[in-house]
Amino acid sequence: MKEIELGIIGSSSMVGSRFCELAEPDFKLIKADFKGEIPVDITKEESVFDFFKKHGFSWAILFSAFTDVDAAEKQRHDKDNSCWQINVEGTKNVVRACQKTGRNLIFISTDFVFDGTRGPYDEEDITGLPDKLSWYGLTKLEAEEIVRKDLKNYIILRITYPYRGKFAPKDDLAKRILRLYRNQALYPMFTDQITTPTFIDDLAPGLSLLINGNQTGIFHLASPEIATQYDFAKEVVSVFGGDPNEVKKGLLREFARNPNSAPRPVNGGLKVDKIIKAGFKPTNWKEGISKIYEQSQGELL
């Protein structure tokens, strides 16, 4: 497997950095980032082409993205702002570079491309209508369509609410819950929101299987078992030595009345039958929480 070169765009990101740590033994990685040793600004076409021209990887993996859902919502309909420029125009630049240099692309996407009315969703389900999606979800859907329309060989890998062991630069679902709980600031956790959180460590073996199996198309990678935000929070607090009875219940439909919050899938999440059939079974959310506890020796922050 070492002979396969991967061009990693967004190698210091929360998801990308962990992928690199775990995939390093199996692939030759060319790691690029906005402020990395190999700098790439995906919003600048010349910067992207320069990276592709200088390196001979066969697959590019695009981890770089604007992922702050509520901040994105404040930019709704503003295509000159950062969310659209990174998620859509940036993807467009990477796709063009793939076209011109004959490379394959792995695009990391999200369950926010669905409206969350009837999930969990499989790869064949119809994505949400624009007026039903958050601005973040809409930009990722637009990017997916660019990939599908303009490339022959691609993998769109959808994940949802990703979490991992220690990573100081950014909170994930588990770290945010634990930090707020320890600061006695944990807001009520939603009992009416279904999701399937993605254990980030699954991306390296999952994508390795797809790459080496010459698989293409859309795949979902998430917990095979569903959870509510409340279920997930109680488990995190309990595993990390807190009192799960202190986790309060809340409703997403009440939170959604806040005009400053972005729409979130209520009945969301992803079905993973397709990637299981391909040969990889993702980690269920309870097992994932146990693994990040072991990796961090009980201390995520």
N, C-alpha and C positions, 0 to 999 in steps of 0.2 A: 504493500500500500504506500510505502514511502515515495514511490516515483510519482504519485499524483500530487500536483501542486494546487493549492487553493489560495486565491487572493482574498484576504479578509478585509472588508471595508467596515470600519467601526470596531477595531480589535480591542479597544480599551473600554467599550461599553459594558454594561452590566451582564448582558447575555453573551456578547461577543468575546469578552475576556475569559469567561469560564469555558466557552467552547474551545478557545485557543489552548488553554491549560490542558484540557482533556484530549484534544485531537492531535496535539504535538507529536506523540509517539507514532501516529499512523499516517500522517501526511506531512508534506513540506509546506509550511505556512508562510505566505508573504503578507505580513501584518501592516496594514495602513490605517491611519486615523486622522482626524481633523488636526490634531496637534502631536501626532506620533513621529517616530523616526522617519517613517515614510509618510509625509503629509498628503492627505487627499481631502479636498473640499468638494463634496458631491454636487453642490449647487453651482460649481464652476466647471463647465464642459472641458476646458483645457486641462484642468487639474486631474480630472478623471481619465482623459485620454493619455495623459503623461504617465499615469500609473500603469495603464494597460499596455502602453508601448514599451515600457522599460522592463516588464516582468512577463514570464511565459506561463503563468498558471492556466489550467484548463477550466476551472470553475471559479467564478467570483461569488462570494457570499456577502450579501448586503445586510449588515446589522445596523448601520447608521439610520437613525429615525428620530423624529420629534414625537415623544411619547407621553408628554404631560397632557392628559385628556382635558382637564379643566382649563389650563392655559390655552390649549388649542381652541376651545369653544369661544374664547374671547376674540379669536381671530376669524370667526366664521364669515365666509364669503370674501375674505381678504386674501387674494392669491399672491399678493406681493409680500406677505408676511412669512415668518419663519416656518410655520407648520406646512403650508403648501409648498414652499420653496424646497424644503428638505425632503418631505415625503413624496411629493409628486415630481417636481422638476429635477430633484436629485436622482430619483429612480429613473426618470427619462434619460438623464445623462449616462447613467450606468448601462441602461439597456442599449443605447446607441453605441457605446463603446464595445459591448458584447457583440452587437451586430457587425461592426466594422472589423473586429479582430477574431471573430469566430469562436467566442468563448460561451460557455454555459453559465447560467445564473441561478443562484439560490436566493430567493427573496423571503425575508422573514415578515410574516403578516400576523393577523390578529382575529379573534372572534368578534371584534367590534365592527367588522364588515357585515354582520348580521344585526337585525333590529331587536333580537332578544324576546320575541313574542312566542316562539315555539321550539326553543332549543332543548337539549343540546343538538348541534347541527353536524351533519356529515358533509363530505366534500362536494356532493352533488346538490345540496340544498341551495335555493335561490337566495342571493344576498339581499340586504335591505334596500329599500327605496331611499333616495337622498334625503328627503325631509324627515325620515325616521331615524337617521344615523347621527351620531355626534360628528363634529367637524373632523376630529381625529380619525374616526372610522371611515368617513367619506374620503379623506385623503389616502388612506391605505387601500380602500377599494379602487380608487382611481389608479393608484400605482399598480395594483394587481392586474387591472385591465390593460395597462400599458405592457406589462410583462407578457401576458397571455396573447396579446394581439401582435406583438413585434418579435417575439422569440419562438423558436421551434423547440429548443432544448432548455427547459427550465424546471425548477422545483419551487413552488410556492408552499412554504411551511407556515401554517397558522398555529400560533400558540396563544395562551390566555393567562393573565395574571401570573407571570413568571416569578419564581422565587429560588433562592440559592443560599449557600452558606455565606460566610463572611465576605462582605464587599463594602468597604467604607464609603466610597463616593456617592452611593445612592441607595435609598430605601427600596425594598420590594414589598410584596404583600405581607410576608411573614415578619420582616424587620420592622415595618411600620406599626404593625399590631403590637409587637413586643415593646418597641420604644414607647409608644403611647401608654401601654399598660403600666410599664415601670415608672412612668412619669405621672401616673394616676390621671391620665388625660384621654383614655380610650373612650371614644364615642360609641353609642349603641351600634352593634353589628347587625347587618341586615339578615333577617330570617326568610325573606321573600325573594332573594336573589340566588339563582342556581348558576354555578360555575364549575369549571374543571381545571384547577390551577396546574400550571406546567412547572415541573421540576427541571430547572435549567440544565442540570447535569445530563439529562436525557438527550440533549441536542447532539452532542458529539457522537455517541454510538448510533443514534437514530439516523443522522445524516450520513454517517459512514456507511451504514447498510444501504441507504438509497443510492449514494454515489457509486459504490462498488457493485451494486446490482443494476446499474444503468437505468434506474427508475426516473421517470419525469412526471410532471403534473402537479396537482394539488394534494397535499397531505396535511393531516392534523396531528399535532403532538401535544398531548395533555393528559391529565389524570383519567384513567378509564372509569373512575367512580366520581359521581357528582358530589358537590358539597355546597352548602350555603356559606355566605361570608361568616355567619355566626358559628357554624360548625367548625370552620377552619380556624377562627380566632380562639375558640375554646380549646382546640387541640394544641395550637401553638403555645398558649398560655400554660396549659397543663404540662406539656412535655418539657417546657423550659422552667418548670418549678413554681409556677404561679397558681393562683386559685381560679379555676375555670368558672366558678360560681359568681365571680366578680364581673364576668363579661355580660354586659346588658344587651337586651334585644332591641332591635330597631327595624324600621321598614324602609326599603329603598323608595317606595312610592311617596313617602313623606319627604325624604331627602331630595327627591327629584323636583319638589316644588321650589327649591332654592334656585333663583334665576341665574346664579353664578356657577351652577353645576352643570356638567355636560350630561346628555342622555347616556345611560348605561344599560346594557342588556339585562333584563330581569330573568327571563328564562333563556339564559345564554349557555356558554360552554360548548365543547367540541367532542364529537364522537371519534373514536380512534380505531375503528374496525379495520380500516384500510391499511394503516401502517402495521397493525398487528398481523394482518394477513401477509404483508410483505416480509415479516420476520422479526419485528421489534415490538415488544410490549412495554409501553410507558409505565412509569412509576405512579402508583396511586397516591393520593394526597397525604394520607396518614403515614405511609411509609416514607414519603419525601420529607415530612416534618421530622421524623425520627432521624433521617440521614443528615439533615442540616444541623440537628442537635449534636450528633456524634462528630461531625466535621468541625464544628465551632466550639466543641467542649462546653456546650451550654451557654456560650456568650456570642451573640450575633453582632452586637454593636461595636 
